[in-house]
Amino acid sequence: MAESTTMNTLLLSAFFVFISRHTGDEDVIIGSPMIGHSRSIFPQTVGYFVNTLPLRTSVRENLPFSALLTT
């Protein structure tokens, strides 16, 4: 595969395809935890600032996997 992508993007795309195939839905939404702090005093209390970010994509049956990596 000639796509230059991160391991996170590759695994997330594979997980989107897996969920889409098992549910039969083309529109897939996955929640991903994101840390929402920018000050240096917050790392000790990181648990209070974790937010869930919904990641949504459309996994069409005729879409090649390499195209999913770039969306």
C-alpha positions in Angstrom: 0.0 0.0 0.0 1.5 3.3 -1.1 -0.5 5.4 1.4 1.5 7.2 4.1 -0.6 7.1 7.2 -0.2 6.6 10.9 -0.8 3.3 12.7 -3.7 5.0 14.5 -5.4 5.9 11.3 -4.9 2.4 9.9 -6.3 0.7 12.9 -9.2 3.1 13.2 -10.1 2.6 9.6 -10.0 -1.2 10.0 -12.2 -0.9 13.1 -14.7 1.2 11.1 -14.9 -1.5 8.4 -15.2 -4.2 11.0 -18.1 -2.4 12.8 -19.8 -1.6 9.4 -19.6 -5.2 8.3 -21.0 -6.6 11.5 -23.9 -4.1 11.9 -24.7 -3.7 8.2 -24.7 0.1 8.5 -22.8 2.3 6.2 -22.8 5.3 8.6 -20.6 4.4 11.6 -19.9 6.6 14.6 -17.2 5.6 17.2 -16.5 7.4 20.4 -12.8 8.2 21.1 -11.5 9.6 24.3 -9.6 12.9 23.9 -7.8 14.9 26.6 -9.0 18.5 26.8 -6.4 20.4 28.8 -3.8 22.9 27.8 -2.2 24.1 31.1 0.8 22.4 32.8 -1.0 22.2 36.2 -3.6 19.7 34.8 -1.7 16.5 34.2 -2.2 15.4 37.8 -6.0 15.6 37.3 -6.2 14.3 33.7 -9.2 12.1 34.5 -11.4 15.1 35.0 -10.7 16.5 31.6 -11.2 13.5 29.3 -13.9 14.0 26.7 -15.4 11.5 24.3 -15.2 12.8 20.7 -17.5 11.1 18.2 -15.7 10.0 15.0 -18.1 9.5 12.1 -17.5 8.0 8.6 -19.4 6.5 5.8 -18.2 3.0 4.8 -19.7 2.2 1.4 -19.4 -1.3 0.1 -17.7 -0.3 -3.1 -15.2 2.1 -1.4 -11.6 0.8 -1.5 -9.8 0.6 1.8 -7.1 3.0 0.6 -9.8 5.6 0.0 -11.0 5.1 3.6 -7.6 5.9 4.9 -7.6 9.4 3.3 -11.1 10.4 4.4 
